[in-house]
């Protein structure tokens, strides 16, 4: 049951190795701690293999991409596959430049992700490198990206999550939609990256990657709704969002989560 995932996460406190970008490191670490997981962010080549060994899951987030970090991503992704650790790819800004397209292609050649999570434009661009994004912002709707998400899920035998006003989660056989969240979430930098890290935490404690991703996105959305009730704007929202992640109960999540079949 989805409402048991949160209790299990807090009991096990999985170590999430986030190779993520400079912009969101603090946000991501605090969100993981608030939900009950443990963050580590190591990019140095000499320790990557050892860090992946002790991690429960691995995030590759290409937000602040450079040549050294691309090698780090490739090493970590390969190690995650070799050690059978859940691997999450966040293709931030793919489609914006040829180098980002190249980086994502190299990562996908090196390792199969458990989950690919991005906004609609990123998912479409990842499937078709000729599609363009506006930086890291989405210029397409979740509905626009549905066929691309389904194709990626089939191609890489993974879960694909398209974030938006309604989050779409697809596998090669199933689809679900999470209807929770709040518009203020789009006014905070790195909320998508935070969602990626939360997904990695849930993947670490469940053998069902599809259900774990649905739980993670529901938790993000419900926490956003709770935080919005106490917030006056983006600044206070950030604080209340962390509090909501920390305080949310499985019962509250079960009561408030709006999850439907992906066809509805």
C-alpha positions, 0 to 999 in steps of 0.5 A, a space after each residue: 500500500 502506498 500509505 506504508 511507504 512513508 513509514 518505511 522510509 522514515 524507519 530505514 532512513 535511506 542514504 540518497 547520493 545526489 549528484 546534483 547542481 549547485 543551485 539546489 544542493 541546500 534545498 535538496 539536502 534539507 528536503 531529504 532530511 525533512 522527509 526522513 532520508 539522509 543526503 550525501 552529495 559527492 562528485 569527486 572521482 576518487 570516491 564515487 565508487 565507494 560512495 555509491 556502494 554505501 548509498 541506497 539510491 543515486 540521483 544524476 541531475 545535470 543542472 550545472 553541467 560541465 566536463 568533470 561532472 559529466 564524467 562523475 555522472 557516468 561513473 556514478 550511473 555505471 556503478 549504480 547499475 553494477 551494484 543494483 542501486 536505484 538510479 534516477 536521471 533528472 535531465 535538467 534543461 535537456 534540449 536547450 543546448 547540444 551539449 546537454 543533449 549529448 550529456 543525456 545520451 551518454 548517460 543513457 548509453 552508460 546505464 539504464 535509469 530506474 526513473 527519469 523525472 523531468 518537466 514536459 519539455 525535458 521529457 519531450 526533448 530527451 525523446 527527441 533531441 530536436 525539440 527545444 526547451 526554454 532553459 529549464 522551464 517547461 514550454 509544453 503541457 504534461 499532455 504534450 509529453 505523454 507519448 514521449 514519456 510512454 516511449 522512453 519508459 518502453 525504450 529504457 524499461 524504466 519509470 518516467 515521471 512528467 511533472 506539471 500541474 498534474 504529475 504523470 507517472 508511466 511505466 511500460 504497462 501502467 499510468 497514474 496521475 497525481 493531482 496535488 500541488 500548488 502554483 507557488 511550487 513553480 515560484 521556488 527554484 529547484 522544486 523539480 530537483 527536490 521532487 527527483 531526490 524525494 523520488 530517489 528516497 522512496 525508490 530506495 525502500 520499495 521494490 515497486 518503482 512505479 508505486 514508489 514514484 507515485 507515493 513520492 510525487 503525492 507526498 511532494 504535492 500534498 506537502 505543497 498544499 499544506 505549505 501554501 495554507 500558511 505561506 504569504 509568498 515564495 519566501 515563507 513557502 520554502 520554510 513551510 514546505 520543509 515543515 510539511 515534509 517533516 510533519 506529514 503523516 501517512 494518514 494525512 497523505 492517504 486522506 489528501 492525495 488525489 491519485 487517478 488512473 493515468 487515462 483520467 
